[in-house]
Amino acid sequence: AAASFSEISAQADELGIELLGNVDDMYGLIAESQICVLPSRREGVPLFVVESMAHAKPVIVFDVPGCNEVVRHQKTGFIVPLNDSRELAERIRELVENTRLRSSLGRAGLVVAKTEYNLESIKFAFSDLIQTA
């Protein structure tokens, strides 16, 4: 059975993790963060991931379509097997403890965000899609 919110909240408190709930200023939150994690089981185009990379933050995601197309494993962040919470935790720990790796992955993510997810690239992709439809 799934854990209740109160159980998850209690575990988070024990680990020193703050559950934020709804956030109005996502850009500000990303800018203040050191690591961005999206343990989603389903995604289309993961804008949170692209925005995090545009802020030069390393990203950790589950291996699901969308996320695994944006994140470059061990280059811009980590892709972990779906529902593998131990691996997810290990990758978070690795980035918390290794500032050099965190910085390197973040810089690489910024390059990907600027070159592959800029307005011109998106306009070209839509134009190509419309022409082939």
Disulfide bonds with the S-S distance in Angstrom:
none
